Amino acid sequence: MTGGLKKITLVLGGARSGKSAFAEALVESAAPTRLYIATGQAWDEEMRDRIASHQSRRGQGWETIEAPLDLARALSDHSRGDRPILVDCLTLWVTNLMLGDHDIARAFDELAATLSGLKGPVVFVSNEVGLGIVPDNAMARAFRDHAGRLHQSIASLADEVHFVAAGLPLKMKG
């Protein structure tokens, strides 16, 4: 694969854990050009600031496309053997699916089915949200449950899985 990067890598961690920076470094070390698939949407000023922070941290060699909903299609359409893809992040994608009242199980299945046909490596970033207290409302519990199921699905297909806490990566698989 490109620069030693495995075909499918999952990077999990909490908010501000360093997971995105770790994933970006993995992808940057693999090839001089790379694709960033952004799933986040700038609904408010705080989210615009987060997006700007991520953009400023990335240097030359990144192309960015936005795929807030149809992640499987974006991966399929843009996968190339000479360019790794970074998807940041799966939990924002889950949020978008939930808020749009989309068929989440179908979207998850489509994503999983797409992975075997990719031409180049992909690194997924996602927030591990299942380590805290049980949320106090049904929507938050559904979100946590959807994210947990998605993480299990992607981890089962991944060649490598890393967990990042306090900026320190722990290799869990691969």
N, C-alpha and C positions, 0 to 999 in steps of 0.2 A: 504494500500500500504506500501511499504518499509519505515519504520521509519517515517510515517506521510507524506511522499512526495506524492504529487498528481500524477495521471497517466501521465498527460501532462502539462508541465510548459514551458512557453516561457519567456526568459529574453532578453530584448532589451536595447540598449544604444548606445551612440556614441563611437568613437574610444577612448581608454584609459579612459573610464568612470568608470571602475571597474566591468563591467557586468560579465566578465569571473570569476573573483575572487568570486563574489557574488554567481554565479551559482555553482562553485566548492564547496563552503561552504554549499549550500543547499544539494548537493549530498553527501558530506562527512558526514553530520549530519544524513543521512538516513541509511547508511549501512557501514560495515567495508570493503567490497569489492565493487568496482564500475568500470564501463567501460567508457572509454573516446573514443569517435569516433571523430577523427580529419579529417576535410575536407580540410584543408590547404595543400598546396604543397610548398616546399622550392625551389622556382624558382631563388632566389637571396640571397645574404648575409643578407640583412635586414630581409627577411622572415625567414631565418634560425635562426637569432638571436631572433625573436619573438617566434618561436616554442621552442627554447631552454629555453627562459624565462618562458613560460607556463609549460614546463616539469619540470623545477627546482622548481617551486612554488608548484606543486602537490607532496604530500608525498607518504607514503606507501599505499597500498591497491588499486592502480589504475592499470588497464590493459588498454593498448591503441591499437586501430586498426585504420588504415587509410582507409577512404572511400571518396575519392575526387569526385566520380561520382555517384555510385549506393548506395545512402544513404538508400533508402527504403529496399533494400536487406540486408544491414548491420544491420539495426535495426531488421528486421524480423529474421535474422539468429542468432543474439546474445542476444535477449531479454530473460531475466529470471526473475522470480518473486522475487528472493532474491538479485538481483543486479541492482541498478539503472544505467541508461545510461545518460551521458552528451554528447551532440553533439555541437561541437564548430568549426566552426560556419556556420550558414545558408547562410550568404552573400558570404563567400568564396566558398561554394558549388554552388551558383548561378553564380559566376565568372567562375568556372570550366566548368559548363554547357554551358555558353555563349562562352567561348574561344574554346570549343570543338564542337561548332555548334550542340549541342544536342537539342532534342525536349523538351523545357523547360516546356511547359504546361503539357505534358505527365509525366515528372519527378515529377512535383508538385502534379499531381493527384495520381501518384503511392505512393508518400510519405503520402499524406492525407489518402489514402485507407489503408495503412499499420498500421496507428496509432491505430485504434480500436482493432486490433488483438495482440497488444504487451502484453507480459506476466508481465512486470514490468514497473516502471515509467521511463520517459525520460524527460530530461531538455534540451531545445534548447536555444542556445545563438545566437544572431544575431545583426548586426549593424543597427541601425535606420538611414537610409540615406535620408529620405524624409523631414528633417527639415531645410535643408539649401537652398541655391540658386538653381535655375534651371540650371542643367549642360549645358555647352556650346557645347556639341557634342552629336550626335545621340546614340553612344554606351553607354555613361554615362547616358543619359536619359533613355535608354532601361533598363540598370542595375537598376537604381532607381525604375523604374516602375515594373520590375520583383520582386525586393525585397519587394516593397510595397504590391503587390498582394500576395506574399508568406506569409508575416507577417499577413495579414488579414485572410488568410486561416488557418494558424496555430493558431492564436489567437482565431478564432471562435471555434476551436476544443479543445483548451486548458482549463484545469481546473483553472489554475492560469497564470496570465501575470504580469510581473514586468518590470518597466522601471528604469534604473540606470543612474544617472547623478552625477558627482563629488563624486563617491563612495557611493552615497545614493540611496537605492532602494525605489521605490514608487510602491506599489501594485495597479495594474490597474484592475485586475479581480480576483475573487476567494476568 
